[in-house]
């Protein structure tokens, strides 16, 4: 699944960086106040602030965006440049020091010195028959000035794809895949009665959540959650979330109810990973997509202090990562055998 992109900054190797821990506030200057950390393995849009307005400078990892912001020149007190990356405000200075803060925070954390990113190659001249460079030409390209972002995964109409395109594809594909597996095993598959995306959760429990409920045999998810997942981890990440919920639906079809919730949840992670293998074999996954799913599983793990026997335990980030990888490596039958009481 090709990541949604506009203009890619040159790639750095993806790695998590433990950021130097120092808060700062802006009171006539930048003062050190405390500690924090952030992850820099994400790929996200970045902007710079020029004359009070934000202008897009591309799509990349934190260091790439910070470098682009720094290179834009000083606009605050002839020393600082201000921009954004993902949900972070980013500040750099003329010595290439960098600071950041997430939305809602009042204090900045010190990142350290921003490394110089390799010089970016000049883009190739546009093909007059394909001005947006997405490989779709003529009347087949319904958006000739905007590239098809994930060509071949959702559709090939020449227009940028959306989270709705992604999840509609995944819903239909998951249904078809599980129906085929059940039929091959002489079992009856009962698809969800409905799939319910929502923007405004009816209660706090459903905010930032995705779920399967056996009572109505349906799946629901917060679209804001899925969009954040897409933005932070890549296009396979929200698919992995949806595939996990489909794993619960499959458990209901098979009458599986583990004694401990954590086994139920890790088995659903494993089944989601097995779906990833199917996508790879069919040619839908591209380099980095598996890592997106694994990163998403790690990100939604329990805090290490949650006991494994807790009634709402889902597993730590490491456990969920391992379960997803196990399903990808070993398939559905191994998931059913390995994660059972």
C-alpha positions in Angstrom: 0.0 0.0 0.0 1.7 3.1 -1.2 1.7 5.9 1.4 -0.4 9.0 0.7 2.1 11.7 -0.3 2.5 15.0 -1.9 6.2 15.8 -2.2 8.6 13.5 -0.4 11.6 15.0 1.3 14.7 12.8 1.0 14.4 9.6 3.1 16.3 9.0 6.3 16.4 5.5 7.8 13.4 5.1 10.0 14.3 4.8 13.7 12.9 5.9 17.0 14.9 8.7 18.6 14.8 9.3 22.3 14.8 13.1 22.4 16.9 15.1 24.8 14.7 15.9 27.7 14.4 19.6 28.3 11.3 21.9 28.2 11.4 25.5 27.2 9.0 28.4 27.2 9.1 31.5 25.2 9.5 34.6 27.4 11.8 37.0 25.6 13.8 34.0 24.7 13.7 30.2 25.2 14.3 28.9 28.7 14.9 25.3 29.8 12.2 24.0 32.1 11.8 20.2 32.2 11.8 16.8 30.4 9.8 15.0 27.7 10.2 12.7 24.7 8.7 12.1 21.3 9.0 9.6 18.5 10.6 10.6 15.2 9.9 7.5 13.1 6.7 8.9 11.8 6.2 10.4 8.3 3.9 13.4 8.2 3.2 16.7 6.5 5.3 19.7 7.5 4.9 23.4 7.0 6.7 26.7 7.7 5.3 29.9 9.0 5.9 32.9 6.7 4.4 36.3 7.3 1.9 34.8 9.8 0.6 32.0 7.5 1.6 28.3 7.1 2.9 27.1 3.8 3.4 23.4 3.0 7.1 22.3 2.4 6.5 18.6 2.0 6.1 15.3 3.7 8.8 13.5 5.7 10.2 12.4 9.0 10.8 14.8 11.9 14.4 15.6 11.0 13.6 16.2 7.4 10.8 18.6 8.2 12.9 20.4 10.9 15.7 20.8 8.3 13.3 22.2 5.8 11.9 24.6 8.4 15.4 25.7 9.4 16.5 26.3 5.8 13.5 28.5 5.2 15.4 31.3 7.1 14.8 33.2 10.3 11.5 35.0 10.7 11.2 35.5 14.5 13.6 37.9 16.2 16.0 37.3 13.3 16.9 34.0 15.0 14.1 31.5 14.9 11.9 29.8 12.3 8.6 28.3 13.2 6.7 25.5 11.5 4.7 22.3 12.1 5.2 18.6 11.7 2.3 16.2 12.2 0.6 17.5 15.4 3.8 19.2 16.6 4.9 22.9 16.5 8.6 23.0 15.6 11.1 25.8 16.3 14.6 25.9 14.9 17.3 28.6 15.3 20.3 29.8 13.3 22.6 27.3 15.1 20.4 24.4 13.9 19.0 23.7 17.4 15.5 22.4 17.4 12.5 22.4 19.8 9.0 20.9 19.6 5.8 20.7 21.4 2.6 18.7 20.8 -0.7 20.4 20.4 -2.3 21.2 23.7 1.1 21.5 25.5 2.3 24.8 26.7 6.0 23.9 27.0 8.5 23.0 24.4 11.0 20.1 24.5 14.6 20.4 23.3 15.3 18.1 20.4 19.0 18.8 19.9 20.9 19.8 16.8 19.0 19.2 13.5 21.3 17.2 11.1 21.6 18.4 7.6 19.5 16.4 5.2 21.1 15.4 1.9 20.4 17.8 -1.0 17.1 17.0 -2.6 17.2 16.2 -6.3 15.4 18.5 -8.7 12.1 16.9 -9.8 11.9 15.6 -13.3 10.0 17.8 -15.8 6.3 17.0 -16.0 5.1 14.8 -18.9 2.6 16.9 -20.8 0.4 13.8 -21.2 0.7 13.1 -17.4 1.2 16.5 -15.7 0.6 15.1 -12.2 3.0 12.2 -12.7 0.7 9.4 -11.4 0.9 7.2 -14.6 -2.8 7.7 -15.4 -3.2 9.7 -18.6 -5.9 11.0 -20.9 -9.6 10.7 -20.0 -8.8 8.0 -17.4 -7.3 10.7 -15.1 -10.3 12.4 -13.5 -7.9 14.7 -11.5 -5.1 15.6 -14.0 -3.6 18.2 -11.6 -3.6 15.9 -8.6 -1.8 12.5 -8.4 -3.5 9.2 -7.6 -2.0 8.6 -4.2 -2.3 4.9 -3.7 -2.7 3.7 -7.3 -3.7 0.0 -7.6 -4.9 -0.5 -4.0 -8.2 1.3 -4.0 -9.0 2.6 -7.5 -7.2 4.1 -10.5 -9.4 7.1 -11.3 -6.4 9.5 -11.1 -7.7 11.3 -8.0 -6.1 11.4 -4.5 -7.5 8.6 -2.3 -9.1 9.2 1.1 -9.4 7.4 4.4 -12.9 6.4 3.2 -11.5 4.8 0.1 -9.0 2.9 2.2 -11.5 1.6 4.7 -14.1 0.7 2.1 -11.5 -1.3 0.3 -10.4 -3.0 3.5 -14.0 -3.8 4.6 -14.9 -5.5 1.3 -11.6 -7.3 1.1 -11.6 -8.6 4.6 -15.2 -9.9 4.2 -14.3 -11.7 0.9 -11.1 -13.2 2.4 -12.7 -14.6 5.5 -15.7 -15.9 3.5 -13.4 -17.8 1.2 -11.4 -19.3 4.2 -14.6 -20.4 5.9 -16.0 -21.9 2.7 -12.8 -23.8 2.1 -13.1 -25.3 5.6 -16.8 -26.2 5.1 -17.8 -23.6 7.7 -20.5 -21.0 7.5 -19.3 -17.4 7.6 -21.6 -14.7 9.0 -20.4 -11.2 7.8 -21.0 -8.2 10.0 -24.5 -6.9 9.8 -23.1 -3.5 9.3 -19.9 -1.5 9.7 -20.4 1.9 11.4 -17.9 4.7 11.1 -18.6 7.8 13.2 -17.2 11.2 13.9 -18.9 12.1 17.1 -18.9 9.2 19.5 -22.2 8.6 21.4 -20.2 8.2 24.6 -16.7 8.7 25.9 -15.9 4.9 25.8 -16.2 5.0 22.0 -14.0 8.0 21.5 -10.7 7.2 19.8 -11.8 3.5 19.6 -12.7 0.7 17.2 -14.7 -2.3 18.3 -16.7 -5.4 17.4 -19.8 -6.2 19.4 -21.3 -9.6 19.4 -24.7 -8.3 20.5 -25.4 -6.7 17.2 -22.7 -8.6 15.3 -21.3 -5.3 13.9 -18.1 -3.4 13.8 -17.7 0.3 14.5 -14.8 2.7 14.5 -13.9 6.4 15.1 -12.9 8.0 11.8 -10.7 10.4 13.7 -8.8 7.5 15.1 -8.3 6.0 11.7 -7.2 9.3 10.2 -4.6 9.8 12.9 -3.4 6.2 12.3 -3.0 6.9 8.6 -1.2 10.2 9.2 1.2 8.9 11.9 2.0 5.3 10.7 1.0 4.9 7.0 -1.9 3.4 5.1 -1.6 -0.2 6.3 -1.9 1.0 10.0 -5.7 1.7 9.9 -6.2 -1.5 7.9 -4.5 -3.4 10.7 -6.9 -1.9 13.2 -9.9 -2.9 11.1 -8.4 -6.4 10.6 -8.1 -6.8 14.3 -11.8 -6.0 14.8 -12.6 -8.5 12.0 -10.5 -11.0 14.0 -13.0 -10.6 16.9 -15.9 -11.1 14.4 -14.2 -14.4 13.3 -13.8 -15.5 16.9 -17.5 -15.0 17.3 -18.2 -17.0 14.2 -16.1 -19.8 15.5 -17.5 -19.6 19.1 -14.1 -18.8 20.5 -14.2 -17.2 24.0 -10.9 -17.2 25.9 -10.8 -17.4 29.6 -8.5 -14.3 29.7 -9.2 -11.2 27.7 -5.6 -10.7 26.8 -5.6 -14.0 24.8 -8.7 -12.9 23.0 -7.1 -9.7 22.0 -3.7 -11.1 21.0 -5.4 -13.8 18.9 -7.2 -11.0 17.1 -3.9 -9.2 16.5 -2.5 -12.5 15.2 -5.4 -12.9 12.8 -4.9 -9.3 11.6 -1.3 -10.2 10.8 -2.4 -13.2 8.8 -4.5 -11.0 6.7 -1.4 -9.0 6.0 0.2 -12.1 4.5 -2.7 -12.5 2.2 -2.3 -8.9 1.0 1.4 -9.4 0.5 0.9 -12.6 -1.5 -1.6 -10.8 -3.7 0.8 -7.9 -4.3 -1.0 -5.2 -2.3 1.8 -4.6 0.3 4.8 -2.6 -0.6 8.1 -2.0 1.2 7.4 -0.6 4.6 3.8 -1.6 4.9 4.3 -4.5 7.3 6.3 -2.1 9.5 3.4 0.3 9.5 1.1 -2.4 10.9 3.6 -3.5 13.5 4.2 0.1 14.6 0.4 0.6 15.0 0.1 -2.6 17.1 3.0 -1.4 19.3 1.5 2.0 19.7 -1.8 0.8 21.1 -0.3 -1.6 23.6 -1.2 -1.6 27.3 1.0 0.2 29.9 3.5 -2.3 31.3 1.8 -2.1 34.7 -1.5 -3.6 33.5 -1.7 -7.2 34.8 -2.1 -9.8 32.1 -5.2 -11.1 33.9 -6.9 -7.7 34.0 -10.4 -7.9 32.4 -9.6 -5.2 29.9 -5.9 -6.2 29.2 -5.0 -6.2 25.5 -1.3 -6.9 25.8 1.8 -4.6 26.0 3.1 -3.0 22.8 5.7 -5.7 22.6 3.1 -8.5 23.0 0.8 -7.0 20.3 3.7 -6.5 18.0 4.8 -10.1 18.4 1.3 -11.4 17.9 0.8 -9.5 14.7 4.2 -10.6 13.4 3.4 -14.2 14.4 0.2 -14.1 12.3 2.0 -12.7 9.4 4.7 -15.3 9.6 2.6 -18.4 10.4 -1.0 -17.9 9.3 -4.5 -18.3 10.6 -4.3 -21.9 12.0 -1.2 -21.0 14.1 -3.1 -18.0 15.5 -6.0 -20.3 16.6 -3.6 -22.8 18.2 -1.0 -20.4 19.8 -3.4 -17.9 21.4 -5.8 -20.2 23.2 -6.3 -21.1 26.8 
